[in-house]
Amino acid sequence: MRIVFFGPPGVGKGTQAHLLAQRLNVPLIATGDVLREAIASGSTLGLKAAEYVSKGELVPDDVMIALVKDLIERRAHDFVLDGFPRTVKQAEALKRALGEKGIDAVIGLCAPLDLLIERLSQRRVCPRCKRNYHLTLNPPKRTGRCDSCGSPLVQREDDRESVIKRRIEVYTKESQPLVEWYRGKGLLREVDGTGAVSQVFARVCGAVEIAQPRTPNRQSP
Ligand code: AMP
């Protein structure tokens, strides 16, 4: 299957995309993670992307389109895509790149604005294994350390309050038009992103018409 996760910052795309990729046993392509790794490594892509990511702006379409085309070519037939497309231009490029096989569904996650802001400002991430935590609702067992790999948790630079505001503005202006674009193509499956991770995942599974998960996953805001 080829599934795209779509929605505003903080809605839980990353968490849900990760779970679905595991469940479907297909590669996860998360453009935000790819960019953060590139920035950390100081690669040419990282140098180009850093100034946009830290300010909550979108990395230019031509850079993102070239990156994702390359990732898709290398990652085979099926995938879960998180963070791409974010503009209509990117969606058109994805359609061209995939040709006839196209994508199977776009999971459009939604949640109220105050919940998005609260989730983002309370989020801490493991830079190594990419696991996310919420300071009060889903804290790590050892303060400040990842449960999975023990690495020190960090706050993403773009999860600072001033940048969160900008990311939401950018989403509304640049990305929200994609809701209608994908609805018009009959691909959009809207999913309520509020509640625990396991509850949202059950809805996601329902939306892609696969079996419901039997064991609840960790809790979320
Ligand atoms: P994310 O981890 O998906 O929230 O992405 C973090 C940041 O990476 C975004 O705020 C953008 O600056 C950049 N980014 C990720 N994916 C894209 C994309 N498809 N187009 C442009 N910028 C992107």
Boltz pocket constraint, residues with backbone or C-beta under 6 A from the ligand:
constraints:
  - pocket:
      binder: B
      contacts: [[A, 9], [A, 31], [A, 32], [A, 33], [A, 35], [A, 49], [A, 52], [A, 53], [A, 54], [A, 56], [A, 57], [A, 58], [A, 59], [A, 60], [A, 64], [A, 82], [A, 83], [A, 84], [A, 85], [A, 86], [A, 90], [A, 158], [A, 167]]
      max_distance: 6.0
